[in-house]
């Protein structure tokens, strides 16, 4: 029988998946190998996590039906606050993983109506 899924094990799976994908992106230089490997790895982690998330959700629903306990508005606000916090944390971590993305796309906009020219230096980065 399978070990019951908890939120911590799901978070660890997500973290390991992101670390492996970032390592593939950083350390494999050949594009013909890098991108298919990232797509296959990402898909495998996505469907693995999706199955575990469905099982975790069904366990929560069974628990709520068995105990008769209903989540309150305070629980909902707490969950949304956690989601927003982790979204901001994820976006900030993307800036650390891909530091040159901001230089290429954000700072070159607005030049020549959104079309950077070669003379503006946007293609030199």
N, C-alpha and C positions, 0 to 999 in steps of 0.2 A: 504494500500500500504506500501511496505517496505521502510525503511529509506535507502538512498543511502550509499553505502559502500565507505569509504575513506581509505587511507593508514594507518591513525592513528588507526582506529577501527580494521583493520586487524592486526596491530602490537600489539595492546592490547590483541586481541584474542590469538595470538601466545604466548605472555608473560604469560597470565593466564594459558594456556595449559601446558607450560613448568613448571610453578610453581606447578600446581596440580600434574603433573607426578613426579616431584622431591619430593614433600611432601609424595606421596604414597611410593616412593622408600625408603625414610628416616624413616618413622614412622610406616609402616606396616611390622611386623617381619615375619609373616607366609608366606612362599614362595608360598604355594598353593593358597593363596588369592592374594598376591602381584602381581605376574606376569600376571595372567589373567586380573586383574583389570587395570594394566598399559597398557596392549595391547588393551583392550576395550576402555579405556579413550583416548589413543593415536590415535586409529582409528577414534573415534568420532570427536576429534579435527581436525584430518587431513582432513576428508571429509567435515567438516564444513568450514574450512579455504580454502579448494580447491574450493568449490562453490563460496565463497565470492571473491576469487582471480580471478576466471573466470568472475564474474560479473564486478569487478573492471577493468580487462583488456578490456572487451567489452566496458565499459564506456569510457576508454581512446581512444580506436579505433574510437568510434563514435565521440568523441570530435575532434580527428585529422582529420577525414573525413569532419566534419562540418566546421571547421575553415580553413582547407587547410594547417595547420601548420605541418611541418615535423620535427621530432627530429633530432638534429645535432650530429656531432661527439663529440662535447663538452658535450652534455647531456649523450651520451653513456659512455664516460670516467668517468663522474661523477657517473653514476649508477654503473659501475664496481668498482670504488673506494669505494663506500658505501658498496657494496657486500663483498669486500675483508675485509674491516674494521669490518663489523659485523661477518664475518666468524672467524676472529682472536679473536674478543671479545667472541664469542660463545665457541671457543676451550679453551680459558683461563678460562672461567666460568666453563667449564666441569672439569678442574683441581681442582677448588675450591669445586665443588659438590662431586666429587669422588677423594679425595686426596690420597687414598691408591692405586689407579690403577697404578700410575707411579712407585711406589715402587715394585709392584709385577711383572710387565711385562717389564719395560724398563731396570731396573738395573740388572735383572737376565739373560738377553740375553748375549750371547757371552761366557758363562761358559759352558765348555764341548760341544762345537759346537752347541750352542742354546738349549741344553737340561740341565737345571739346575739339579744338584744332591741334594740329601737330605743333604749331608755334606757341601754344599756351603752355606746353610742357607737361600736359596730363598723360601723354603716352610714354614719357621718359621714366615713369616710376615702375 
